[in-house]
Amino acid sequence: MTIHLYVDEDAMDHDLVRALRARGVNVTTALEEAMIERSDQDHLDHATVLGRALYSFNVADFYRLHESYRSRGKSHSGIIVARQQHYSVGQQMRRLVNLISTKSAEEMRNQVEFLNAWG
């Protein structure tokens, strides 16, 4: 199964979402899911319920959440993080498409991927 994305409000960019959709990526956003101004935990829980890997610029907080989930035996659908204002929309899109075309949703489960590894 292909990775589907949930883009939190930190990483949400309409141009990025449009570019991903134009390339066949199944993506939804915090805005579309009525999740604006919710906690990081809420975003990760919601993405997990939807069966989507979460994409965010909030590297430290989501890595801590990942570790917390692991220590409690809790599962998530994957987390993809990138440094904010480090990549153009085109670079983000290409790296996300590369990751999605390489890994399956099953391989992404309970994993954290750093966008810089997919360039």
Rosetta constraint file for C-alpha pairs under 8 A:
AtomPair CA 1 CA 104 HARMONIC 5.73 0.50
AtomPair CA 1 CA 105 HARMONIC 5.56 0.50
AtomPair CA 1 CA 106 HARMONIC 7.12 0.50
AtomPair CA 2 CA 100 HARMONIC 6.89 0.50
AtomPair CA 2 CA 101 HARMONIC 7.86 0.50
AtomPair CA 2 CA 103 HARMONIC 7.78 0.50
AtomPair CA 2 CA 104 HARMONIC 5.24 0.50
AtomPair CA 2 CA 105 HARMONIC 5.32 0.50
AtomPair CA 3 CA 26 HARMONIC 7.87 0.50
AtomPair CA 3 CA 52 HARMONIC 6.81 0.50
AtomPair CA 3 CA 53 HARMONIC 6.75 0.50
AtomPair CA 3 CA 100 HARMONIC 5.78 0.50
AtomPair CA 3 CA 103 HARMONIC 7.52 0.50
AtomPair CA 3 CA 104 HARMONIC 5.85 0.50
AtomPair CA 3 CA 105 HARMONIC 4.39 0.50
AtomPair CA 3 CA 108 HARMONIC 7.52 0.50
AtomPair CA 4 CA 25 HARMONIC 6.94 0.50
AtomPair CA 4 CA 26 HARMONIC 5.08 0.50
AtomPair CA 4 CA 27 HARMONIC 5.88 0.50
AtomPair CA 4 CA 51 HARMONIC 7.40 0.50
AtomPair CA 4 CA 52 HARMONIC 4.93 0.50
AtomPair CA 4 CA 53 HARMONIC 6.20 0.50
AtomPair CA 4 CA 105 HARMONIC 7.47 0.50
AtomPair CA 5 CA 25 HARMONIC 7.78 0.50
AtomPair CA 5 CA 26 HARMONIC 6.32 0.50
AtomPair CA 5 CA 27 HARMONIC 4.59 0.50
AtomPair CA 5 CA 28 HARMONIC 6.33 0.50
AtomPair CA 5 CA 52 HARMONIC 5.03 0.50
AtomPair CA 5 CA 53 HARMONIC 4.98 0.50
AtomPair CA 5 CA 54 HARMONIC 5.94 0.50
AtomPair CA 5 CA 55 HARMONIC 6.82 0.50
AtomPair CA 6 CA 27 HARMONIC 5.85 0.50
AtomPair CA 6 CA 28 HARMONIC 5.05 0.50
AtomPair CA 6 CA 29 HARMONIC 5.46 0.50
AtomPair CA 6 CA 30 HARMONIC 7.19 0.50
AtomPair CA 6 CA 47 HARMONIC 5.95 0.50
AtomPair CA 6 CA 52 HARMONIC 5.68 0.50
AtomPair CA 6 CA 53 HARMONIC 5.94 0.50
AtomPair CA 6 CA 54 HARMONIC 4.77 0.50
AtomPair CA 6 CA 55 HARMONIC 6.11 0.50
AtomPair CA 7 CA 11 HARMONIC 6.12 0.50
AtomPair CA 7 CA 12 HARMONIC 5.65 0.50
AtomPair CA 7 CA 27 HARMONIC 7.35 0.50
AtomPair CA 7 CA 28 HARMONIC 6.34 0.50
AtomPair CA 7 CA 29 HARMONIC 4.66 0.50
AtomPair CA 7 CA 30 HARMONIC 6.18 0.50
AtomPair CA 7 CA 54 HARMONIC 5.85 0.50
AtomPair CA 7 CA 55 HARMONIC 4.83 0.50
AtomPair CA 7 CA 56 HARMONIC 6.38 0.50
AtomPair CA 8 CA 12 HARMONIC 5.86 0.50
AtomPair CA 8 CA 29 HARMONIC 6.06 0.50
AtomPair CA 8 CA 30 HARMONIC 5.04 0.50
AtomPair CA 8 CA 43 HARMONIC 6.81 0.50
AtomPair CA 8 CA 54 HARMONIC 6.92 0.50
AtomPair CA 8 CA 55 HARMONIC 6.28 0.50
AtomPair CA 8 CA 56 HARMONIC 5.70 0.50
AtomPair CA 9 CA 29 HARMONIC 7.31 0.50
AtomPair CA 9 CA 30 HARMONIC 5.57 0.50
AtomPair CA 9 CA 31 HARMONIC 7.15 0.50
AtomPair CA 9 CA 36 HARMONIC 6.50 0.50
AtomPair CA 9 CA 37 HARMONIC 7.90 0.50
AtomPair CA 9 CA 56 HARMONIC 7.75 0.50
AtomPair CA 10 CA 56 HARMONIC 6.01 0.50
AtomPair CA 10 CA 57 HARMONIC 5.90 0.50
AtomPair CA 10 CA 58 HARMONIC 6.95 0.50
AtomPair CA 11 CA 55 HARMONIC 6.86 0.50
AtomPair CA 11 CA 56 HARMONIC 5.02 0.50
AtomPair CA 11 CA 57 HARMONIC 5.56 0.50
AtomPair CA 11 CA 84 HARMONIC 7.77 0.50
AtomPair CA 12 CA 16 HARMONIC 7.71 0.50
AtomPair CA 12 CA 17 HARMONIC 7.60 0.50
AtomPair CA 12 CA 29 HARMONIC 6.59 0.50
AtomPair CA 12 CA 30 HARMONIC 7.49 0.50
AtomPair CA 13 CA 17 HARMONIC 6.26 0.50
AtomPair CA 14 CA 18 HARMONIC 6.03 0.50
AtomPair CA 15 CA 19 HARMONIC 6.07 0.50
AtomPair CA 15 CA 89 HARMONIC 7.01 0.50
AtomPair CA 16 CA 20 HARMONIC 6.11 0.50
AtomPair CA 16 CA 89 HARMONIC 5.51 0.50
AtomPair CA 16 CA 90 HARMONIC 7.52 0.50
AtomPair CA 16 CA 92 HARMONIC 7.51 0.50
AtomPair CA 16 CA 93 HARMONIC 6.35 0.50
AtomPair CA 17 CA 21 HARMONIC 6.13 0.50
AtomPair CA 17 CA 27 HARMONIC 6.96 0.50
AtomPair CA 17 CA 28 HARMONIC 7.91 0.50
AtomPair CA 18 CA 22 HARMONIC 6.10 0.50
AtomPair CA 19 CA 23 HARMONIC 6.53 0.50
AtomPair CA 19 CA 93 HARMONIC 6.74 0.50
AtomPair CA 20 CA 24 HARMONIC 6.55 0.50
AtomPair CA 20 CA 25 HARMONIC 5.25 0.50
AtomPair CA 20 CA 26 HARMONIC 7.80 0.50
AtomPair CA 20 CA 27 HARMONIC 7.41 0.50
AtomPair CA 20 CA 93 HARMONIC 6.11 0.50
AtomPair CA 20 CA 97 HARMONIC 7.46 0.50
AtomPair CA 21 CA 25 HARMONIC 4.95 0.50
AtomPair CA 21 CA 26 HARMONIC 6.44 0.50
AtomPair CA 21 CA 27 HARMONIC 6.88 0.50
AtomPair CA 23 CA 97 HARMONIC 7.97 0.50
AtomPair CA 25 CA 97 HARMONIC 7.56 0.50
AtomPair CA 28 CA 32 HARMONIC 6.42 0.50
AtomPair CA 28 CA 33 HARMONIC 7.28 0.50
AtomPair CA 29 CA 33 HARMONIC 6.20 0.50
AtomPair CA 30 CA 34 HARMONIC 6.03 0.50
AtomPair CA 30 CA 35 HARMONIC 4.78 0.50
AtomPair CA 30 CA 36 HARMONIC 5.83 0.50
AtomPair CA 30 CA 43 HARMONIC 7.74 0.50
AtomPair CA 31 CA 35 HARMONIC 5.99 0.50
AtomPair CA 31 CA 36 HARMONIC 5.86 0.50
AtomPair CA 35 CA 43 HARMONIC 7.13 0.50
AtomPair CA 38 CA 42 HARMONIC 6.09 0.50
AtomPair CA 38 CA 43 HARMONIC 6.78 0.50
AtomPair CA 39 CA 43 HARMONIC 6.38 0.50
AtomPair CA 40 CA 44 HARMONIC 6.21 0.50
AtomPair CA 40 CA 61 HARMONIC 7.48 0.50
AtomPair CA 40 CA 62 HARMONIC 7.18 0.50
AtomPair CA 41 CA 45 HARMONIC 6.01 0.50
AtomPair CA 41 CA 65 HARMONIC 7.16 0.50
AtomPair CA 42 CA 46 HARMONIC 5.94 0.50
AtomPair CA 43 CA 47 HARMONIC 6.08 0.50
AtomPair CA 43 CA 54 HARMONIC 7.90 0.50
AtomPair CA 44 CA 48 HARMONIC 6.09 0.50
AtomPair CA 44 CA 54 HARMONIC 6.63 0.50
AtomPair CA 44 CA 76 HARMONIC 7.31 0.50
AtomPair CA 45 CA 49 HARMONIC 6.24 0.50
AtomPair CA 45 CA 76 HARMONIC 7.45 0.50
AtomPair CA 46 CA 50 HARMONIC 6.27 0.50
AtomPair CA 47 CA 51 HARMONIC 6.09 0.50
AtomPair CA 47 CA 52 HARMONIC 5.02 0.50
AtomPair CA 47 CA 53 HARMONIC 6.44 0.50
AtomPair CA 47 CA 54 HARMONIC 6.05 0.50
AtomPair CA 47 CA 76 HARMONIC 7.97 0.50
AtomPair CA 47 CA 77 HARMONIC 7.17 0.50
AtomPair CA 48 CA 52 HARMONIC 5.85 0.50
AtomPair CA 48 CA 53 HARMONIC 7.30 0.50
AtomPair CA 48 CA 75 HARMONIC 7.96 0.50
AtomPair CA 48 CA 76 HARMONIC 5.18 0.50
AtomPair CA 48 CA 77 HARMONIC 5.18 0.50
AtomPair CA 51 CA 77 HARMONIC 5.74 0.50
AtomPair CA 52 CA 77 HARMONIC 5.61 0.50
AtomPair CA 52 CA 78 HARMONIC 7.29 0.50
AtomPair CA 53 CA 76 HARMONIC 7.94 0.50
AtomPair CA 53 CA 77 HARMONIC 5.00 0.50
AtomPair CA 53 CA 78 HARMONIC 4.44 0.50
AtomPair CA 53 CA 79 HARMONIC 5.41 0.50
AtomPair CA 53 CA 80 HARMONIC 6.99 0.50
AtomPair CA 53 CA 105 HARMONIC 7.92 0.50
AtomPair CA 53 CA 108 HARMONIC 7.43 0.50
AtomPair CA 53 CA 109 HARMONIC 7.92 0.50
AtomPair CA 54 CA 77 HARMONIC 7.56 0.50
AtomPair CA 54 CA 78 HARMONIC 6.27 0.50
AtomPair CA 54 CA 79 HARMONIC 4.79 0.50
AtomPair CA 54 CA 80 HARMONIC 6.00 0.50
AtomPair CA 55 CA 79 HARMONIC 6.06 0.50
AtomPair CA 55 CA 80 HARMONIC 4.69 0.50
AtomPair CA 55 CA 81 HARMONIC 5.78 0.50
AtomPair CA 56 CA 79 HARMONIC 7.83 0.50
AtomPair CA 56 CA 80 HARMONIC 6.46 0.50
AtomPair CA 56 CA 81 HARMONIC 5.04 0.50
AtomPair CA 56 CA 82 HARMONIC 6.56 0.50
AtomPair CA 57 CA 81 HARMONIC 5.51 0.50
AtomPair CA 57 CA 82 HARMONIC 4.95 0.50
AtomPair CA 57 CA 83 HARMONIC 5.40 0.50
AtomPair CA 57 CA 84 HARMONIC 5.14 0.50
AtomPair CA 58 CA 62 HARMONIC 6.21 0.50
AtomPair CA 58 CA 81 HARMONIC 6.81 0.50
AtomPair CA 58 CA 82 HARMONIC 7.55 0.50
AtomPair CA 58 CA 83 HARMONIC 7.58 0.50
AtomPair CA 58 CA 84 HARMONIC 7.81 0.50
AtomPair CA 59 CA 63 HARMONIC 6.04 0.50
AtomPair CA 59 CA 81 HARMONIC 5.45 0.50
AtomPair CA 59 CA 82 HARMONIC 6.50 0.50
AtomPair CA 59 CA 83 HARMONIC 6.88 0.50
AtomPair CA 60 CA 64 HARMONIC 6.21 0.50
AtomPair CA 61 CA 65 HARMONIC 6.22 0.50
AtomPair CA 62 CA 66 HARMONIC 6.05 0.50
AtomPair CA 62 CA 79 HARMONIC 7.44 0.50
AtomPair CA 62 CA 81 HARMONIC 7.89 0.50
AtomPair CA 63 CA 67 HARMONIC 6.31 0.50
AtomPair CA 63 CA 112 HARMONIC 7.28 0.50
AtomPair CA 64 CA 68 HARMONIC 6.14 0.50
AtomPair CA 65 CA 69 HARMONIC 6.07 0.50
AtomPair CA 66 CA 70 HARMONIC 6.23 0.50
AtomPair CA 66 CA 79 HARMONIC 7.90 0.50
AtomPair CA 66 CA 110 HARMONIC 7.58 0.50
AtomPair CA 66 CA 111 HARMONIC 7.98 0.50
AtomPair CA 66 CA 112 HARMONIC 7.43 0.50
AtomPair CA 67 CA 71 HARMONIC 6.16 0.50
AtomPair CA 68 CA 72 HARMONIC 6.28 0.50
AtomPair CA 69 CA 73 HARMONIC 6.03 0.50
AtomPair CA 69 CA 74 HARMONIC 4.68 0.50
AtomPair CA 69 CA 75 HARMONIC 6.40 0.50
AtomPair CA 69 CA 76 HARMONIC 7.73 0.50
AtomPair CA 70 CA 74 HARMONIC 5.93 0.50
AtomPair CA 70 CA 75 HARMONIC 7.25 0.50
AtomPair CA 70 CA 110 HARMONIC 7.90 0.50
AtomPair CA 75 CA 109 HARMONIC 7.58 0.50
AtomPair CA 75 CA 110 HARMONIC 5.90 0.50
AtomPair CA 76 CA 109 HARMONIC 6.14 0.50
AtomPair CA 76 CA 110 HARMONIC 5.17 0.50
AtomPair CA 77 CA 105 HARMONIC 7.42 0.50
AtomPair CA 77 CA 108 HARMONIC 6.55 0.50
AtomPair CA 77 CA 109 HARMONIC 4.49 0.50
AtomPair CA 77 CA 110 HARMONIC 5.87 0.50
AtomPair CA 77 CA 111 HARMONIC 7.77 0.50
AtomPair CA 78 CA 108 HARMONIC 5.14 0.50
AtomPair CA 78 CA 109 HARMONIC 4.84 0.50
AtomPair CA 78 CA 110 HARMONIC 5.08 0.50
AtomPair CA 78 CA 111 HARMONIC 5.01 0.50
AtomPair CA 78 CA 112 HARMONIC 6.00 0.50
AtomPair CA 78 CA 113 HARMONIC 7.90 0.50
AtomPair CA 79 CA 108 HARMONIC 7.93 0.50
AtomPair CA 79 CA 110 HARMONIC 7.68 0.50
AtomPair CA 79 CA 111 HARMONIC 6.32 0.50
AtomPair CA 79 CA 112 HARMONIC 4.75 0.50
AtomPair CA 79 CA 113 HARMONIC 6.27 0.50
AtomPair CA 80 CA 112 HARMONIC 5.77 0.50
AtomPair CA 80 CA 113 HARMONIC 4.75 0.50
AtomPair CA 80 CA 114 HARMONIC 5.82 0.50
AtomPair CA 80 CA 115 HARMONIC 6.58 0.50
AtomPair CA 81 CA 112 HARMONIC 7.48 0.50
AtomPair CA 81 CA 113 HARMONIC 6.39 0.50
AtomPair CA 81 CA 114 HARMONIC 5.12 0.50
AtomPair CA 81 CA 115 HARMONIC 5.95 0.50
AtomPair CA 82 CA 86 HARMONIC 7.74 0.50
AtomPair CA 82 CA 114 HARMONIC 5.96 0.50
AtomPair CA 82 CA 115 HARMONIC 5.19 0.50
AtomPair CA 82 CA 116 HARMONIC 6.95 0.50
AtomPair CA 83 CA 87 HARMONIC 7.78 0.50
AtomPair CA 87 CA 91 HARMONIC 5.58 0.50
AtomPair CA 87 CA 92 HARMONIC 5.93 0.50
AtomPair CA 88 CA 92 HARMONIC 6.21 0.50
AtomPair CA 89 CA 93 HARMONIC 6.08 0.50
AtomPair CA 90 CA 94 HARMONIC 6.13 0.50
AtomPair CA 91 CA 95 HARMONIC 6.09 0.50
AtomPair CA 91 CA 119 HARMONIC 7.83 0.50
AtomPair CA 92 CA 96 HARMONIC 5.99 0.50
AtomPair CA 92 CA 115 HARMONIC 7.62 0.50
AtomPair CA 93 CA 97 HARMONIC 6.03 0.50
AtomPair CA 94 CA 98 HARMONIC 6.04 0.50
AtomPair CA 94 CA 119 HARMONIC 7.54 0.50
AtomPair CA 95 CA 99 HARMONIC 6.21 0.50
AtomPair CA 95 CA 115 HARMONIC 6.44 0.50
AtomPair CA 95 CA 116 HARMONIC 7.82 0.50
AtomPair CA 95 CA 118 HARMONIC 5.04 0.50
AtomPair CA 95 CA 119 HARMONIC 5.35 0.50
AtomPair CA 96 CA 100 HARMONIC 6.09 0.50
AtomPair CA 96 CA 115 HARMONIC 7.20 0.50
AtomPair CA 96 CA 118 HARMONIC 7.37 0.50
AtomPair CA 97 CA 101 HARMONIC 5.97 0.50
AtomPair CA 98 CA 102 HARMONIC 6.18 0.50
AtomPair CA 98 CA 118 HARMONIC 6.39 0.50
AtomPair CA 98 CA 119 HARMONIC 7.79 0.50
AtomPair CA 99 CA 103 HARMONIC 6.01 0.50
AtomPair CA 99 CA 118 HARMONIC 6.14 0.50
AtomPair CA 100 CA 104 HARMONIC 6.98 0.50
AtomPair CA 103 CA 107 HARMONIC 5.92 0.50
AtomPair CA 103 CA 108 HARMONIC 6.61 0.50
AtomPair CA 104 CA 108 HARMONIC 6.27 0.50
AtomPair CA 105 CA 109 HARMONIC 6.33 0.50
AtomPair CA 107 CA 111 HARMONIC 7.77 0.50
AtomPair CA 108 CA 112 HARMONIC 7.72 0.50
AtomPair CA 113 CA 117 HARMONIC 7.66 0.50
AtomPair CA 114 CA 118 HARMONIC 7.65 0.50
AtomPair CA 115 CA 119 HARMONIC 7.48 0.50
